[in-house]
Amino acid sequence: MTDEQHPVTPPPWVGRGQERAQPPTLLALRDLVAAGSRVNHVVSRRAGLSESELVALEHLTREQIGPAEVARRLEVSTAAATGIVDRLVARGHVERRPHEVDRRRTELHITDSGREEIIGHLMPMFAALHRHDASFTEEEKAVVQRYLRGATEAFERVLDG
């Protein structure tokens, strides 16, 4: 069913001064989102990168994309994305390569130094998350995954806006 069929009724904790009346799961989620935001800021500063450069590198750790896709994902102009890519290339963190199929297009590939830049700063978090994840049963992980997927869908309602 669509949102038109289900009018949005604000939860009681939306009112001024009621934020702490949220259920503990939502408070924990808010804390996670806030910590995640701080992580990008701190890691980019430590690495001497802009937050946009860091986010571009994070995208490139998952897949090869082109400069136009960097612009789309970062929600910046193609000129701004070109500047971001140029700076990452100059640092040796990214390489431009011709697209395998369409030689008119360019793909961006993260280099070993780019990967090490991210992983080096994030390894303590990765290790702690790995240990934390291992402490849950498969059934608990399924519940956590369902909760987080639903939270992601809720966030995307703002992004799709």
Wavefront OBJ file of the C-alpha trace (Angstrom):
o trace
v 0.000 0.000 0.000
v 1.160 3.522 -0.684
v 1.546 6.434 1.715
v -1.643 7.952 0.217
v -3.553 4.933 1.489
v -1.911 5.178 4.917
v -1.806 8.781 6.109
v 1.289 9.567 8.119
v 0.443 9.877 11.799
v 3.318 11.381 13.757
v 4.552 9.252 16.647
v 4.008 10.785 20.107
v 7.733 11.366 20.647
v 7.987 13.811 17.714
v 6.707 16.711 19.844
v 9.074 19.289 21.306
v 10.920 17.906 24.322
v 9.683 14.368 23.699
v 12.751 13.017 21.859
v 13.860 10.944 24.859
v 10.433 9.286 24.950
v 11.455 7.265 21.892
v 11.688 3.502 22.268
v 15.192 2.283 23.202
v 15.654 0.758 19.735
v 15.122 4.137 18.066
v 17.420 5.888 20.540
v 20.120 3.309 19.787
v 19.578 3.788 16.049
v 19.896 7.577 16.422
v 23.144 7.071 18.349
v 24.443 4.774 15.587
v 23.587 7.263 12.846
v 25.238 10.101 14.789
v 28.372 8.028 15.424
v 28.532 7.042 11.751
v 28.375 10.676 10.748
v 31.203 11.535 13.129
v 33.312 8.619 11.816
v 33.316 10.027 8.271
v 34.252 13.473 9.542
v 37.097 12.215 11.765
v 38.496 9.719 9.241
v 38.473 12.259 6.416
v 40.307 14.771 8.623
v 42.884 12.195 9.746
v 43.449 11.045 6.163
v 43.719 14.589 4.833
v 40.732 14.030 2.545
v 37.497 15.909 2.125
v 34.416 14.011 3.253
v 33.364 13.814 -0.408
v 36.709 12.242 -1.325
v 36.327 9.715 1.494
v 32.789 8.799 0.441
v 33.929 8.429 -3.178
v 36.669 6.028 -2.025
v 34.114 4.074 0.011
v 31.955 3.655 -3.100
v 34.993 2.525 -5.087
v 35.833 -0.162 -2.511
v 32.539 -1.825 -3.480
v 32.530 -1.356 -7.264
v 34.122 0.419 -10.193
v 32.067 3.414 -11.271
v 32.674 6.357 -13.552
v 32.992 10.046 -12.731
v 29.360 10.727 -13.689
v 28.214 8.083 -11.212
v 30.432 9.647 -8.538
v 28.621 12.937 -9.183
v 25.229 11.251 -8.891
v 26.053 9.379 -5.691
v 27.632 12.391 -4.003
v 24.902 14.676 -5.326
v 27.410 17.128 -6.759
v 27.925 18.570 -10.228
v 30.007 16.647 -12.752
v 32.599 19.444 -12.507
v 32.816 18.986 -8.725
v 33.066 15.204 -9.154
v 35.891 15.693 -11.650
v 37.752 17.757 -9.061
v 37.225 15.079 -6.419
v 38.476 12.367 -8.775
v 41.438 14.516 -9.902
v 42.536 14.952 -6.270
v 42.206 11.218 -5.554
v 44.179 10.385 -8.713
v 46.883 12.910 -7.760
v 47.234 11.220 -4.350
v 47.546 7.818 -6.027
v 44.310 6.523 -4.454
v 42.354 6.141 -7.703
v 43.178 5.271 -11.320
v 41.166 6.157 -14.398
v 40.855 3.270 -16.866
v 38.953 2.875 -20.121
v 35.645 1.048 -19.715
v 36.030 -2.587 -20.818
v 33.079 -2.485 -23.217
v 32.535 1.182 -24.074
v 35.969 2.720 -24.679
v 34.460 6.224 -24.685
v 33.685 5.852 -20.994
v 36.089 5.910 -18.064
v 35.963 3.677 -15.002
v 37.537 4.566 -11.690
v 39.490 1.929 -9.805
v 40.643 2.254 -6.229
v 44.356 1.540 -5.838
v 46.039 -0.371 -3.039
v 46.983 2.934 -1.403
v 43.365 4.125 -1.584
v 42.118 0.892 -0.043
v 44.814 1.016 2.650
v 43.915 4.636 3.417
v 40.356 3.655 4.272
v 41.009 0.289 5.871
v 43.894 1.601 7.964
v 41.682 4.173 9.656
v 38.624 1.941 9.943
v 40.268 -1.358 11.003
v 39.608 -0.885 14.755
v 35.913 -0.384 13.977
v 35.850 -3.341 11.547
v 37.449 -5.636 14.140
v 35.046 -4.530 16.891
v 32.041 -4.973 14.594
v 33.261 -8.439 13.597
v 33.560 -9.471 17.266
v 30.157 -7.960 18.071
v 28.475 -9.699 15.128
v 30.010 -13.033 16.149
v 28.379 -12.709 19.595
v 24.871 -13.109 18.126
v 23.064 -16.308 17.216
v 21.832 -16.729 13.649
v 18.273 -16.090 14.860
v 19.324 -12.852 16.575
v 21.205 -11.751 13.473
v 18.071 -12.322 11.394
v 16.074 -10.010 13.703
v 18.807 -7.355 13.683
v 19.052 -7.549 9.902
v 15.272 -7.204 9.534
v 15.284 -4.174 11.860
v 18.171 -2.491 10.053
v 16.691 -3.165 6.584
v 13.413 -1.606 7.750
v 15.304 1.378 9.185
v 17.129 1.771 5.872
v 13.796 1.804 4.042
v 12.543 4.492 6.448
v 15.654 6.622 5.777
v 15.179 6.204 2.040
v 11.724 7.770 2.307
v 13.510 11.046 3.024
v 16.048 10.476 0.240
v 13.373 9.631 -2.318
v 11.309 12.594 -1.112
l 1 2 3 4 5 6 7 8 9 10 11 12 13 14 15 16 17 18 19 20 21 22 23 24 25 26 27 28 29 30 31 32 33 34 35 36 37 38 39 40 41 42 43 44 45 46 47 48 49 50 51 52 53 54 55 56 57 58 59 60 61 62 63 64 65 66 67 68 69 70 71 72 73 74 75 76 77 78 79 80 81 82 83 84 85 86 87 88 89 90 91 92 93 94 95 96 97 98 99 100 101 102 103 104 105 106 107 108 109 110 111 112 113 114 115 116 117 118 119 120 121 122 123 124 125 126 127 128 129 130 131 132 133 134 135 136 137 138 139 140 141 142 143 144 145 146 147 148 149 150 151 152 153 154 155 156 157 158 159 160 161
